[in-house]
């Protein structure tokens, strides 16, 4: 009653303004005395239509509220108004916080755009390229977003060759420029190791994921740099790799703790691996953070809840997802790839798992923890 609208008034309004039957592109072009292809090119801003004709078409389209059928337009230009987000091995499952956070950021950034997202899962490295080829060759997506880049990444080479727009979360050793957002994992390896050096440790191990992953390569480089900066000899027996899971971390920790001269501190490239390391330390009758220090790599939500709470590094995954979409929109608008490359510096989150200072071995070696910021990559 308060609105003053009734079924009869709505019916009268509908009778006065009947729904207009959508006008086809062919019919609209016929009204203007132009070919459908000329009208289509004018509406889509093609350069091979002169300015006078384009203005005439756009003026008529505005006057008649003409909008090309989106489904037909997608078919004609073999596009889908869809962006593919590919979950790649390892950890190619939806429940992992890394992918959930990134997908949330992607979805937030796509709000207000004509694009929707589809998620594809490459369940193994062997099947990974099949997933990308299927999405591209079947014209199921207009662009691709993905993470966990490799040093020599066939996905990047394929997308560049096929001229498919994409943004990656991570760098590679590709010689051709492409848009990316990355977290500087050299800092994770360097600052994690350097913190233990500053706390007095000298037998410092590192456990990372597979070394073909680009972020793992950066972590391993950073770890070795920190040792060199402190004048500590690198021991290959203290740098191990395994799968990016809790089980992988526990397995590698078992090898390290079984050595005649085991490490007193372990830097992990991933928080799930760090959880496995802490479990293995406890199984050996030792106390994580007291007998053996542990530092993680990507601030998994569970890290702050375990005992002792896990010292780790910020991983702005959700923000990265939003930024990847922003970069993709800029790339689609013509911004060169070299202007769409960012490396973010993580910040150390100090909790308890790295343990107290070891006075007997105290070192004056110091580390300045970088604040989160963005900087242009020179890769």
C-alpha positions in Angstrom: 0.0 0.0 0.0 2.8 2.4 0.9 4.3 2.2 -2.6 1.1 2.9 -4.4 1.8 0.1 -6.9 -0.8 -2.5 -7.6 -1.1 -5.4 -10.0 -3.5 -3.3 -12.1 -1.1 -0.3 -12.2 1.8 -2.5 -13.2 -0.3 -4.1 -15.9 -1.3 -0.7 -17.3 2.4 0.4 -17.3 3.3 -2.7 -19.1 0.5 -2.1 -21.7 1.7 1.5 -22.3 5.4 0.4 -22.7 5.4 -3.0 -24.3 8.7 -4.9 -24.4 10.6 -4.1 -27.6 11.6 -7.1 -29.7 15.4 -7.2 -29.9 16.6 -6.0 -33.2 19.0 -8.3 -35.1 22.3 -7.1 -36.4 21.1 -7.9 -40.0 17.9 -5.9 -39.5 19.7 -2.9 -37.9 22.3 -2.9 -40.8 19.5 -3.0 -43.3 17.8 0.1 -41.8 21.1 2.0 -42.2 21.8 0.7 -45.7 25.0 -0.8 -44.6 26.4 -4.4 -44.5 26.2 -6.3 -41.2 30.0 -6.6 -41.2 30.4 -2.8 -41.5 28.0 -2.2 -38.6 29.7 -4.8 -36.5 33.1 -3.3 -37.1 31.8 0.2 -36.3 30.3 -0.9 -33.0 33.4 -2.8 -32.0 35.7 0.2 -32.8 37.5 -1.4 -35.7 40.0 1.0 -37.5 38.9 -0.1 -41.0 35.6 1.9 -40.7 35.8 5.6 -41.5 34.9 8.0 -38.7 31.8 9.4 -40.4 30.3 5.9 -40.8 31.2 4.9 -37.3 29.6 8.0 -35.9 26.4 7.4 -37.9 26.2 3.8 -36.7 26.8 4.7 -33.0 24.3 7.5 -33.1 21.6 5.2 -34.6 22.5 2.4 -32.1 22.1 4.8 -29.2 18.8 6.2 -30.5 17.3 2.7 -31.0 19.0 1.2 -27.9 20.5 -1.4 -30.2 22.9 -3.9 -28.5 24.4 -6.8 -30.5 23.4 -10.2 -29.2 26.3 -11.2 -26.9 26.1 -14.9 -27.6 26.3 -14.3 -31.3 29.1 -11.8 -30.9 31.1 -14.2 -28.9 30.7 -16.9 -31.5 31.7 -14.6 -34.3 34.9 -13.5 -32.5 35.5 -17.0 -31.0 35.5 -15.5 -27.5 33.7 -16.5 -24.3 33.9 -13.5 -22.0 35.5 -16.0 -19.6 38.8 -16.1 -17.8 40.3 -19.4 -16.9 42.0 -19.8 -13.5 44.1 -22.9 -13.6 45.0 -24.8 -10.4 48.4 -26.5 -11.2 50.2 -29.3 -9.5 51.5 -29.4 -6.9 48.5 -28.8 -4.6 46.0 -28.7 -7.5 43.0 -28.9 -5.2 40.4 -26.3 -4.3 40.6 -26.4 -0.5 44.2 -25.2 -0.3 44.3 -21.7 1.3 46.8 -20.5 -1.3 44.3 -21.0 -4.2 41.2 -20.0 -2.2 42.8 -16.7 -1.2 43.9 -16.0 -4.8 40.5 -17.0 -6.2 38.8 -14.7 -3.8 41.0 -11.8 -4.9 40.3 -12.6 -8.6 36.6 -12.8 -8.0 36.6 -9.4 -6.2 38.5 -7.7 -9.0 36.2 -9.1 -11.7 33.2 -7.6 -10.1 31.8 -5.0 -12.5 33.6 -6.4 -15.6 31.9 -8.5 -18.3 34.0 -11.5 -17.4 33.3 -14.6 -15.5 35.7 -17.2 -14.1 36.0 -20.9 -14.7 38.4 -23.0 -12.7 40.3 -25.8 -14.3 42.5 -28.3 -12.4 45.7 -29.9 -13.7 45.9 -32.8 -11.4 49.5 -33.7 -12.3 52.4 -32.0 -14.0 52.1 -34.5 -16.9 48.5 -33.5 -17.6 49.1 -29.8 -17.0 49.7 -28.8 -20.7 46.6 -30.8 -21.7 44.5 -28.5 -19.5 45.9 -25.3 -21.0 45.6 -26.6 -24.6 42.0 -27.7 -24.1 41.0 -24.3 -22.7 42.7 -22.4 -25.5 42.0 -24.6 -28.5 38.3 -25.0 -27.7 38.0 -21.2 -27.3 36.6 -21.8 -23.8 38.5 -18.7 -22.3 39.6 -15.3 -23.5 42.5 -15.2 -21.1 44.3 -17.3 -18.4 45.5 -16.7 -14.9 47.7 -19.3 -13.1 50.4 -19.6 -10.4 53.4 -21.7 -9.4 55.6 -20.8 -12.4 58.6 -22.9 -13.3 62.1 -21.9 -14.3 61.5 -23.3 -17.8 57.8 -23.1 -18.1 56.1 -24.7 -21.1 52.8 -23.1 -20.2 54.3 -19.6 -20.6 55.9 -20.6 -23.9 52.7 -22.0 -25.3 50.5 -19.0 -24.3 53.0 -16.6 -25.7 53.2 -18.6 -29.0 49.4 -18.7 -29.2 49.1 -15.0 -28.3 46.7 -15.8 -25.5 46.4 -13.0 -22.9 47.6 -14.2 -19.5 49.0 -13.1 -16.1 51.1 -15.4 -14.0 51.7 -15.4 -10.3 55.5 -15.8 -10.6 58.5 -15.2 -12.8 60.3 -17.6 -15.0 63.5 -17.7 -17.1 61.5 -17.0 -20.3 63.3 -14.6 -22.6 60.0 -13.0 -23.7 58.3 -10.5 -21.5 54.9 -11.4 -20.0 52.7 -9.9 -17.2 53.3 -11.2 -13.7 52.9 -10.5 -10.0 55.5 -12.2 -7.8 56.6 -12.4 -4.2 60.4 -12.1 -3.7 61.1 -15.5 -2.3 64.8 -14.7 -2.4 64.0 -12.7 0.7 62.2 -15.7 2.3 65.4 -17.8 1.9 67.8 -15.1 2.8 66.0 -13.4 5.7 64.9 -16.8 7.2 68.5 -18.1 7.2 69.9 -14.7 8.3 67.5 -14.6 11.3 68.8 -17.9 12.5 72.4 -16.7 12.0 71.6 -13.6 14.1 70.2 -15.9 16.8 73.5 -17.7 17.0 72.9 -20.8 14.8 75.5 -22.2 12.5 74.1 -25.6 11.5 71.1 -24.2 9.5 69.2 -26.4 7.1 66.7 -25.5 4.3 63.8 -27.6 3.1 62.0 -26.5 0.0 59.6 -27.7 -2.7 60.8 -29.0 -6.1 63.7 -27.0 -7.4 62.1 -26.6 -10.9 59.6 -24.2 -9.3 60.8 -20.6 -9.8 59.9 -19.5 -6.3 61.8 -22.5 -4.9 64.8 -21.6 -7.0 64.7 -18.1 -5.5 64.4 -19.4 -1.9 67.5 -21.7 -2.4 69.5 -18.8 -3.9 68.5 -16.5 -0.9 69.6 -19.2 1.6 73.0 -19.6 0.1 73.4 -15.8 -0.1 72.8 -15.5 3.6 75.4 -18.1 4.4 77.9 -16.5 2.2 77.2 -13.1 3.7 77.9 -14.5 7.2 81.0 -16.4 6.1 79.4 -19.8 6.7 80.3 -22.6 4.3 77.4 -24.1 2.3 76.8 -27.8 3.1 74.7 -29.5 0.3 73.6 -32.1 2.9 71.6 -29.4 4.7 69.6 -28.2 1.6 66.9 -30.7 0.8 63.8 -30.6 -1.4 60.5 -32.6 -1.3 56.9 -32.2 -2.2 55.0 -29.1 -0.9 53.1 -31.0 1.7 53.3 -31.7 5.5 54.4 -35.3 4.6 57.2 -33.9 2.4 58.5 -31.7 5.2 58.4 -34.5 7.7 60.3 -36.8 5.4 63.0 -34.3 4.7 63.3 -33.4 8.4 63.7 -37.1 9.2 66.8 -37.2 6.9 68.2 -34.0 8.5 67.7 -35.0 12.1 69.2 -38.4 11.4 72.6 -36.9 10.4 75.6 -37.3 12.8 75.7 -33.5 13.2 72.0 -32.5 12.7 71.0 -28.9 12.2 69.8 -26.7 15.1 67.5 -24.6 12.8 65.5 -25.3 9.7 64.2 -22.8 7.1 61.2 -24.1 5.2 60.0 -22.8 1.9 56.3 -23.5 2.7 54.3 -23.5 5.9 52.8 -27.0 5.3 56.3 -28.3 5.1 57.2 -26.5 8.3 54.3 -28.3 10.1 55.7 -31.6 9.0 59.1 -30.6 10.2 57.8 -29.6 13.6 55.9 -32.9 13.9 59.1 -34.9 13.1 61.1 -32.8 15.6 58.5 -33.7 18.3 58.6 -37.4 17.3 62.4 -37.4 17.9 61.7 -36.3 21.5 62.8 -32.7 20.8 61.0 -29.4 21.2 60.4 -27.2 18.1 61.5 -23.7 18.8 63.6 -24.8 21.7 65.9 -27.6 20.6 65.4 -27.0 16.8 64.2 -23.6 15.4 61.8 -23.6 12.5 60.7 -20.8 10.1 58.0 -21.2 7.5 57.5 -19.4 4.2 54.0 -18.3 3.4 51.9 -17.5 6.5 49.4 -20.4 6.3 46.4 -19.7 8.6 47.1 -22.6 10.9 50.7 -21.4 11.6 49.5 -18.9 14.2 47.4 -21.6 16.0 50.0 -24.4 16.6 52.3 -24.8 19.5 54.7 -23.1 19.3 53.2 -20.6 16.8 55.1 -20.6 13.5 57.4 -17.8 12.5 56.8 -17.2 8.8 56.6 -14.6 6.0 53.7 -12.6 4.7 52.1 -13.9 1.5 49.7 -11.4 0.0 47.9 -14.0 -2.1 44.4 -12.3 -2.1 45.9 -9.0 -3.0 47.9 -10.7 -5.7 44.7 -12.2 -7.2 43.2 -8.7 -7.4 46.3 -7.3 -9.0 46.5 -10.1 -11.5 43.1 -9.2 -12.8 43.9 -5.5 -12.9 47.0 -6.3 -15.0 45.0 -8.6 -17.3 42.5 -5.8 -18.0 45.4 -3.4 -18.7 47.0 -6.0 -21.0 43.8 -6.5 -22.9 43.7 -2.7 -23.3 47.1 -2.8 -24.9 49.6 -2.0 -22.1 53.0 -3.6 -22.9 53.9 -6.6 -20.8 57.1 -5.0 -19.5 55.0 -2.4 -17.8 53.0 -5.1 -16.1 55.6 -6.9 -13.9 55.7 -6.5 -10.2 57.8 -8.2 -7.4 56.5 -7.7 -3.9 58.8 -7.9 -0.8 57.5 -10.1 2.0 57.8 -9.3 5.7 59.0 -11.6 8.4 56.3 -12.5 11.0 58.0 -13.3 14.2 56.2 -15.7 16.5 57.9 -18.4 18.6 59.0 -21.4 16.5 62.3 -19.8 15.6 63.2 -20.0 19.2 65.3 -17.8 21.6 68.7 -16.4 21.0 71.6 -18.8 21.6 74.0 -16.8 23.8 76.9 -19.3 23.5 77.0 -18.8 19.7 75.7 -15.3 19.5 76.6 -13.4 16.4 76.6 -9.7 15.5 75.2 -10.6 12.1 72.0 -8.5 11.7 69.1 -8.4 9.3 66.8 -5.5 8.4 63.4 -7.0 7.7 61.9 -5.3 4.7 58.4 -3.8 4.9 55.9 -5.0 2.3 56.2 -3.0 -0.9 56.0 -3.3 -4.6 58.9 -2.8 -6.9 59.3 -3.3 -10.6 61.0 -6.5 -11.7 64.1 -6.4 -13.7 63.7 -10.1 -14.6 
